[in-house]
Amino acid sequence: MYDYRKWKHVFKINPSKEIDDDTLESICESGTDAVMIGGIDGATIDNVLQMLVRVRRYMVPCVLEVTNVEMMVPGFDVYFLPMIVNSKDTGWLTGFQYQIMKEVGDITNWDEVVPMGYCVLDVSSMVGKITSVTDSVNVDGVIAYARLVEKFYRFPIFYVDDRNDSMEVVKAVKNTLQHTHIFYCGDGEQLQEVVKYADTVIIEDMIYRDIKVALKTVKVVK
């Protein structure tokens, strides 16, 4: 199993969005530490497998962010299993995770399955709407969720989804957590500041907004 704690930069690809072969090649050959396949909206067993096959042409680690039972397919290096800690819908807290445990059964290599607390800050974003997150999360609230993830659930990862690049938030999380690894997915416009506090930077939206700028983030982060 790859040590995700050593990763500084990860590109995240939504399998439901189109991406041409040249763009995918540039991502996989960019020097990024890993390519994550995942997305709340539109991920199916078919498009996940198709993306897996395409990424597997390259040497970069290929990991899966699992958000429904159907996505749990073999072939990935690591499986990240999120719990949306600030969701008002219990289906995102334990629902689909329970279904995975029930339908998949005893997974052969549990070391490849990594739980993570996932906090969505932008309630107006697609992921915020789909997961029914609370609209009352301020800096103190994020700190509380971070403590919950580390001290109560003892998850190894706290994933901050912050499309507004709130430096106050990621700095506060860094100052709060002692052992839990910080994944940070933001807008990508303030990387110079983000890398001071996040352990691993996830680049997602920028891939589809401006691939040339997205590719430059590898050098900025590292």
N, C-alpha and C positions, 0 to 999 in steps of 0.2 A: 504493500500500500504506500502511496505517495504521502509525504509529510506536508499537509496543507499549511502547517504553521510556518513553513519556510517560504510560502508564496507571498509575494508582494503585489502582484498584478494578475488579474483574471479577466478574460473577456467572457461575457454572458450572452448566449445566443438563444433567442426565443424560437423554438422549432416551428411555430405557426407562422412566422414571418419569412418572407422570401429573401434569400441571400445568394448571389451568384457565385460560381466556382472561383473566380479570380479574387473576389472579396474574401471568401472563406479561406483561400490559400494565404492571402496576405495576413489574415488574423492568426492562423495557425503557425505561420513562419515568422511572426513578429518578434518573438522572444518573450512573449507572455508566459507566465508560469503554468497556466492551465486554461482550458476552455470549458466553461460550464454551460450545459444545456438545461434550460428551464424556463418556466413562465407560468403565471397563474391562468392566463387566458389562451385557450385553443390548443393546449398540449394534448396530443393523443399518442397511442402506441405507434401508429404509422409514421407520423412526422418525427417523433423522437427517434425511432429506429433509423429512419432515413438520414437524419442529421448525424446520428452516431456513426453510420457507415461512411459518411462523407468526411467527418473529422478524423476517423481512424486511419485515413490515408497518410496522416502526418504523425510525428513523434510526440507531439504535445499531449500531456495528460488530459483525458476527457472525463469529466465528472457530470453527475446528474443532480439537479435540484428537483426532488420528487414532490409534486403537489396534488397527485391523485393516484389511486391504486393502479390505473391502467399504465402509468408511466414506469412502473417498477419492473424493468426488463434487464436481463443480464448483459454484460459487456462493458460496463463502465468501470473506471478505476476507483471512484469514490461515489457514494450516494449520500447527499445531504438531505436530511429529513427535517423540514422546518415546522415549528409551532408558531403561529402568528399570535404573539403574546398579547397584543392589544386589540384583538378581534372580539366583536360582540357575538360572533357566531361560533358556537362550540365545535362546529364541524372543522374549523381551522385550528382549534386548540388540541383536540384529541380525536376528532371524527375520522378523517381519512387515514390518520396514522394507525388507528385501531383497525380499520378495514385492511390495511396492508398487513398488519400482524396476523389478522384472521385469515386472509386469503393466501398470502404468500407462505405463511407458516414459519418454520424455523429456518432462518436464512443461514446459508452455509458459512459465510465469513462475516461475522458481526463487526469485525474491525473496519470493514469497508463502509459501514453505515454510521453516519455521524449526525446526531441530533443537534439542532441549533434553534435558539430563540430568535424570532424574526419580528422586528418592530417597524411598522409602516408609519411614517410621519405625515405623508401627504394624503389626506383623506379624499382629495379631488382627483387623484391619479387613478388609472385603471385598476392597479392592484389594490388601492385603498377602497375603491367602490366594490370590487368583487369580494374582498375579504371582510367587508363591513367593519372597518376599524373605527375605534372611538375617535371623536374629534376634539378630545380634551387633553391630548398629550403635549405638555410643554417640557422644558428642560428637566424640571424636577420629576415629571412623570417618566421620562425616558430613563433617568437615573434609577428610579424605582424598578422599572422593568429590567434594567441591566442587573441590578442586585438580585432580583427574583430569578433570573436566568442563571447567574453564577452561584448564588448562595443556597437557593431552594431547589431548583431543578438540576443544578450542577452540570449544565450543558457546556460543552467545550467551546461553543461559538455563539456570539451575539451579533446578529446581522441587522445593521441599521439601513433601512431603505429611506433615503432622504433626498428627494429630487430637487430640493431647494438649497442643498449644500449649506446647511446651517452649521457653521464652524463652532458655534457655542455648544451645540449638541454633541458633536463628535469629540470635542475637547473634554466635555464633562464626562462622557462615557469612558474615555481613556483614563481620566483621573479617578474614576470609580472602580473599575475592574482591576483585579489583581492577577488573575490567572486565565480568565476567559479571553479567547482570541476574538478580535474585532474585525468583522467583514463590513465594509462600508460601500454602499452603492448610492451615488449621488448624481448630480447633473454633469459633473466632470469639468466644470468651469473653474474650480478652485483647487486643483490637484496639488499645487505647491503647498497649500496649507493642510489639505486632507492627509497627505502622507506623513505629516508630523504626528498624527494621532491614530490613524487607522492602521491595523496590522496588515490587512489585505484590502486593496482597492478593487472594486468590481466595476467594470466599464460595460454598460449595456446600451442605453438609449443613444449614445453618441455614435455607435456603430451604424445606426440607421439614419442618423442626422448628418454626419460628416465623417466618412470612414478615414479620410486622410488625417484629420485631427485626432480621431480615435487611435490610430496606429502610433501617433506621436506620444500618446500617454504612457506607453511602455517605457520609453526613455525617461520621461518626467518622473514616473513613480520609482524607477530603479536607480 
